[in-house]
Amino acid sequence: MSNVKPQTLGTVMNNIYFKSRKTPNELVLRAGQKQYNEINVIVSNADKNKKLPHSNPFLVQAFIKQVVNRHDNIDNMKFTRQGKILFTTKDPLCAVQLLSLTQFMETDISTDVIWENICSRFLIFDIPVNTPLEELAKEIQEKNDMDVIEMRRFLKQNSVKDMSPVLITVLGTTIPDEIKIWFINQKIQHFIDRPRQCTKCYSFAHASRICDRTNVCFLCGEEHVGPCQGPEKCINCKGPHNAKSTSCPAYIKEGKILEFKCRNHITTSEARRVYHLQNMKYSEVVKSPPASAELQNTVTLKFEALLQSVNEKFESLIQSVNEKFEKQTAIFAEMLHKTIESIMQNMYKIIAQSLETTTSPTRKKKLPKNLDLSTSLPMQWDAGGKNETFLQHQDHRLCSSKNYFYIDRQGRPGGGLLTAIPKNASGRIIPTGFSHNFNQEILAVEVHFKDFHFIIINLYAPQGLNIENVKYFFDSFSIPVFIFGDFNLHHPFWGSNRSSPLSNDFVEWLQNSSFILLNSSNPTYAAYTGSASLLDLSICSASISHAVDCYVSESNFESDHYPVIITWSILDHTPKKIKSIDWNRIMSNSATVLNTNTELNALTSKISE
């Protein structure tokens, strides 16, 4: 005789309760073979007394993409009011991967499934009390192609009955009208919970173990000691009956909610929400009786008086707006005149330089791109940075309203870094403490403007920034920092479909640093093949990120990179609209005009035509 014990289907307690031995992961995978609407996975803090930290959704998405291979099948994610995260999916494999998580962004977690969404419960009657529940579960699974999760026998203690009903929970949201047991087609009945009340306050909304209210009398709904002497009054509906009455409207409503929950395989809270929503829609249909003639006249008079008052205020507002608009138009016209005059003078200087015999062909090619430094519209505070500038140090005369800071390129010809700040701001170049090379150009400028003190870091890394070389320098500042430039890194974190070891190291540093990525969607680089990517990144200190905005210009000014504009609200920045210029036409017309001896005023007039 073999000593090996047969494998049991589950755990049995006193032949009253049976639970399947299959793990939640196994049950969810088996549920994929049944009919269901969706699978909801709850992620909560392992410490039941704490909530999950409310993290940035972008960081949560990046974490889920790393740990869940089938993350594309996640239909929804939301933070619940209980401090948990609810994931919704229709893919059992994706649900199993979520259930297997033990940590969520460095926080120990526990996971579970909302079983109501993928299970059904029903009752079968007249089951002999001496029949082992494990044997009954095996019979149901073999004869009816069902996966039994748990079973509960309804039998009172010390009962002498030979038969009892059994509550069965199976996988899947559809069940037949009858099942086969021991050659018998047994009728089944959907199980619907009866309304349960708190025994302290007699509310239907919570259980007694979590109630924080004081005990009240179920007869009169008041707090007192000793026998009740008052008339019956329901604490839920205020009707003339006690709180346990089954004819109470609140009891009847709760019964309908539980029936709706059972038939639609949703949680009690969701069923209660849908029921109240449907009830609100019904109440909107019910209209109040018409008002009397006297009331209608009163309402009409008040409405006419209100309408007259609104008209008067509206006319006064229009008049005030017109006056302000005329003043602003005059100011704008004067500003536009000065701006155009400044543009023409600066353009004349650039064109004159482009025709000098000492100017190199490379410099002539880059001159149209440099015009944006000398044609900026007037602003309250305006700074900028450029990579591969091809400007020389004496070119600061092109825009006298700026202070310039340079770092020349080393190791190969041309290029370098340039940062410009307004004349009314002071600044100095901060030594970086490490040597520049052909793949790492960094210009750090410390800026003082009024009461503000901050750092602007401009960088260029043609073969991809190696954050290991510079992260200690970036993290060393205690004042606000702006970092921008051509990082030449690809990563899904900012929309790319690929990544590299350098970009992975950069994202890991960014997520653990005190910096925030400002642009993560619109491409900044357009290749000649027509493809586009985001290579020019902009980041800033997290302490000021709430006041910083960032966007990519729609015009590339005949370059392969689009300008990235960053605004900081505390600097009283006045927005401007950047427009592209047809340089081919202007250069052609200018060359023709410059061949003749013409005064400056006449010259600028002809060039602007």
PyMOL commands that set and color helices and strands:
alter all, ss='L'
color gray80, all
select helices_A, chain A and resi 24-31+57-67+71-73+92-99+115-117+133-144+208-210+249-264+268-285+293-354+361-373+393-398+467-474+492-494+501-512+542-547+569-571+583-594+600-607
alter helices_A, ss='H'
color red, helices_A
select strands_A, chain A and resi 10-13+17-20+39-45+74-79+85-89+103-104+107-113+119-128+148-153+163-171+178-181+184-187+189-190+384-387+402-408+416-422+426-429+441-449+452-460+481-486+515-517+525-526+532-533+536-541+548-552+564-568
alter strands_A, ss='S'
color yellow, strands_A
deselect
rebuild
show_as cartoon
